[in-house]
Amino acid sequence: MPASATIIGALLGLGTQMYSNALRKLPYMRHPWEHLLGMGLGAVAANQMVKWDAKAQEDLDKLIIKAKQANERRYFDDEMKKVDMFAGKLQITDLKFALSMIVG
């Protein structure tokens, strides 16, 4: 993947410089060092984009895991707070539920 990103970036840099020369009606290969500079900058930009995409994917995966854990705590832990069955004992931790048991 990095080799293809490097090649694509270099071609984009070269194409940008040649297009710039064509717009100004100059010879395409005028100042060849500008073409090399454009190719180098294009290659660096494309490789950085690939790295940024991989990092963004990792960060997104971490956020999805955190969101799933938060949802599990929000929806499943609330049920466990109402009635906690442990070793055959009934522990009532929700005050509203306890009052309904006494009055009811």
C-alpha positions as CSV (number, residue, x, y, z in Angstrom):
1,M,0.0,0.0,0.0
2,P,2.7,2.6,0.8
3,A,4.4,2.0,-2.6
4,S,1.2,2.6,-4.5
5,A,0.5,5.7,-2.4
6,T,4.0,7.0,-3.1
7,I,3.6,6.4,-6.9
8,I,0.1,8.1,-6.9
9,G,1.4,11.0,-4.9
10,A,4.4,11.5,-7.2
11,L,2.2,11.4,-10.3
12,L,-0.2,13.9,-8.8
13,G,2.7,16.2,-8.0
14,L,4.1,15.9,-11.5
15,G,0.7,16.4,-13.1
16,T,0.1,19.5,-11.0
17,Q,3.4,21.1,-12.1
18,M,2.8,20.2,-15.7
19,Y,-0.7,21.6,-15.5
20,S,0.6,24.8,-13.9
21,N,3.0,25.2,-16.8
22,A,0.3,24.4,-19.4
23,L,-2.0,27.1,-17.9
24,R,0.7,29.7,-18.2
25,K,1.5,28.5,-21.7
26,L,5.1,27.6,-20.8
27,P,7.0,24.5,-22.0
28,Y,5.8,21.5,-19.9
29,M,9.2,20.5,-18.7
30,R,10.5,24.1,-17.9
31,H,12.6,24.0,-14.6
32,P,12.8,20.2,-14.1
33,W,13.7,20.8,-10.4
34,E,10.1,22.1,-9.9
35,H,8.8,18.8,-11.2
36,L,11.0,16.8,-8.8
37,L,9.9,19.1,-5.9
38,G,6.2,18.5,-6.9
39,M,6.7,14.8,-7.1
40,G,8.4,14.7,-3.7
41,L,5.7,16.8,-2.0
42,G,3.0,14.7,-3.7
43,A,4.6,11.5,-2.4
44,V,4.9,12.8,1.1
45,A,1.3,14.1,1.1
46,A,-0.1,10.8,-0.1
47,N,1.9,8.8,2.5
48,Q,0.8,11.1,5.3
49,M,-2.8,10.6,4.1
50,V,-2.5,6.8,4.3
51,K,-1.0,7.1,7.9
52,W,-3.8,9.5,8.9
53,D,-6.5,7.2,7.6
54,A,-5.0,4.2,9.5
55,K,-4.9,6.3,12.7
56,A,-8.4,7.6,12.2
57,Q,-9.6,4.0,11.8
58,E,-7.9,3.0,15.1
59,D,-9.4,5.9,16.9
60,L,-12.8,5.1,15.5
61,D,-12.5,1.5,16.7
62,K,-11.6,2.7,20.2
63,L,-14.6,5.1,20.3
64,I,-17.0,2.3,19.1
65,I,-15.7,0.0,21.9
66,K,-16.2,2.8,24.5
67,A,-19.7,3.5,23.2
68,K,-20.7,-0.2,23.4
69,Q,-19.3,-0.4,26.9
70,A,-21.2,2.7,27.9
71,N,-24.4,1.4,26.4
72,E,-24.0,-1.9,28.2
73,R,-23.5,-0.1,31.5
74,R,-26.5,2.2,30.9
75,Y,-29.0,-0.5,29.9
76,F,-27.8,-3.6,31.7
77,D,-26.5,-2.2,35.0
78,D,-29.7,-0.4,35.7
79,E,-31.6,-3.8,35.7
80,M,-28.9,-5.2,38.1
81,K,-29.4,-2.2,40.5
82,K,-33.1,-2.9,41.0
83,V,-32.7,-6.5,42.3
84,D,-29.4,-8.1,43.0
85,M,-29.6,-11.8,43.5
86,F,-26.4,-13.1,45.1
87,A,-26.0,-16.4,46.9
88,G,-29.7,-16.9,47.3
89,K,-30.2,-13.6,49.1
90,L,-32.5,-10.9,47.8
91,Q,-30.9,-7.4,48.2
92,I,-33.2,-4.5,47.3
93,T,-31.1,-1.5,46.3
94,D,-33.8,0.6,44.6
95,L,-35.8,2.7,47.1
96,K,-38.9,2.9,44.9
97,F,-39.0,-0.8,44.4
98,A,-38.5,-1.4,48.2
99,L,-41.4,0.9,49.0
100,S,-43.6,-0.9,46.6
101,M,-42.7,-4.2,48.2
102,I,-43.6,-2.9,51.7
103,V,-46.8,-1.1,50.7
104,G,-47.9,-3.5,48.1
